[in-house]
């Protein structure tokens, strides 16, 4: 099992979350992870950096509380505001999610990311 530490102290917003994931999970590659949640999902299958396809991966998320705050409702709102402006996306879906986030209801980016991580049966996450 490969172990990787994600430093929540380095995560100030979604962009720095992606940077931290790139730094830790795609180390040594000459390309960058697409800055999308779909790309995060894909990288967790392995074969794109530090772990092989279907190799078990243990992610230790240090200072997870910092990340939870940084990826809370304000950042979630900003994310959905950008999404509704993008061509080719399900605008109605993202408008609904935006309205929920503005009411401080529904999932935050942190919640969504954690769900992506734990959906992978070869990924174990420990919050510290």
C-alpha positions as CSV (number, residue, x, y, z in Angstrom):
1,X,0.0,0.0,0.0
2,X,1.3,3.4,-1.0
3,X,0.9,6.2,1.6
4,X,0.7,9.9,0.6
5,X,0.2,12.9,2.9
6,X,-1.9,15.8,1.8
7,X,-1.1,18.9,3.8
8,X,-4.4,20.8,4.6
9,X,-2.3,23.7,5.7
10,X,-1.3,24.3,2.1
11,X,-5.0,24.3,0.9
12,X,-6.5,27.8,0.8
13,X,-9.0,27.3,-1.9
14,X,-9.9,24.8,-4.7
15,X,-6.9,25.9,-6.9
16,X,-4.4,25.2,-4.1
17,X,-6.2,21.9,-3.3
18,X,-5.5,20.8,-6.9
19,X,-1.9,22.0,-6.6
20,X,-1.4,19.9,-3.5
21,X,-2.9,16.9,-5.1
22,X,-0.7,17.4,-8.2
23,X,2.4,17.8,-6.0
24,X,1.7,14.6,-4.0
25,X,-0.1,12.2,-6.4
26,X,1.5,13.1,-9.8
27,X,5.0,13.7,-8.6
28,X,7.6,13.2,-11.3
29,X,5.2,13.6,-14.3
30,X,5.7,16.2,-16.9
31,X,2.0,17.1,-17.1
32,X,-0.5,18.5,-14.8
33,X,-3.7,17.1,-13.4
34,X,-6.7,18.8,-15.0
35,X,-8.3,21.1,-12.5
36,X,-11.6,19.3,-12.2
37,X,-13.2,16.9,-9.8
38,X,-13.5,14.4,-12.7
39,X,-9.7,14.5,-13.1
40,X,-9.3,13.9,-9.3
41,X,-11.5,10.8,-9.6
42,X,-9.5,9.5,-12.6
43,X,-6.1,10.0,-10.8
44,X,-7.3,7.8,-7.9
45,X,-7.4,4.8,-10.2
46,X,-3.6,4.9,-10.3
47,X,-1.1,4.7,-13.2
48,X,-0.7,8.5,-13.5
49,X,2.0,9.2,-10.9
50,X,2.9,7.8,-7.5
51,X,0.8,4.7,-7.4
52,X,0.1,1.9,-9.9
53,X,-3.3,1.0,-11.3
54,X,-5.4,-0.7,-8.7
55,X,-2.6,-0.3,-6.1
56,X,-4.0,0.5,-2.6
57,X,-3.5,4.1,-1.7
58,X,-3.6,5.5,1.9
59,X,-4.1,9.2,1.9
60,X,-3.3,10.9,5.2
61,X,-5.0,14.3,5.1
62,X,-3.1,16.4,7.6
63,X,-4.8,19.5,9.0
64,X,-8.1,18.4,7.4
65,X,-10.0,20.9,9.5
66,X,-8.2,23.7,7.7
67,X,-9.2,22.2,4.3
68,X,-12.8,21.8,5.5
69,X,-12.9,25.5,6.2
70,X,-11.1,26.5,3.0
71,X,-13.3,24.3,0.9
72,X,-16.5,25.3,2.7
73,X,-19.5,27.3,1.5
74,X,-17.8,30.5,0.3
75,X,-15.4,28.5,-2.0
76,X,-18.3,26.2,-3.0
77,X,-20.4,29.2,-4.0
78,X,-17.5,30.6,-6.1
79,X,-17.0,27.2,-7.8
80,X,-20.7,27.0,-8.8
81,X,-20.8,30.6,-9.9
82,X,-18.0,29.7,-12.4
83,X,-19.7,26.5,-13.4
84,X,-23.0,28.2,-14.4
85,X,-21.0,30.5,-16.7
86,X,-19.3,27.6,-18.6
87,X,-20.7,26.6,-21.9
88,X,-21.8,23.0,-22.2
89,X,-22.5,22.3,-18.6
90,X,-25.8,21.4,-17.0
91,X,-26.7,24.9,-16.0
92,X,-29.9,24.0,-14.2
93,X,-28.1,21.5,-12.0
94,X,-25.4,23.9,-11.1
95,X,-27.9,26.7,-10.4
96,X,-29.7,24.4,-7.9
97,X,-26.4,23.5,-6.3
98,X,-25.4,27.2,-6.2
99,X,-28.7,28.1,-4.5
100,X,-28.2,25.4,-1.9
101,X,-24.6,26.6,-1.2
102,X,-25.8,30.2,-0.9
103,X,-28.3,29.0,1.8
104,X,-25.4,27.1,3.5
105,X,-27.2,23.8,2.7
106,X,-26.0,20.8,0.7
107,X,-22.5,19.5,0.2
108,X,-19.5,21.7,0.3
109,X,-16.5,21.2,-2.0
110,X,-14.8,19.5,0.9
111,X,-17.7,17.1,1.3
112,X,-17.7,16.3,-2.4
113,X,-13.9,15.7,-2.5
114,X,-14.2,13.3,0.5
115,X,-17.0,11.4,-1.2
116,X,-14.8,11.0,-4.3
117,X,-11.9,9.7,-2.2
118,X,-13.9,7.2,-0.2
119,X,-15.8,5.9,-3.3
120,X,-12.6,4.3,-4.5
121,X,-12.3,0.9,-2.8
122,X,-8.5,0.9,-3.1
123,X,-8.3,4.3,-1.4
124,X,-8.2,4.7,2.4
125,X,-8.4,8.2,3.9
126,X,-7.2,9.1,7.4
127,X,-7.9,12.7,8.6
128,X,-5.4,14.1,11.0
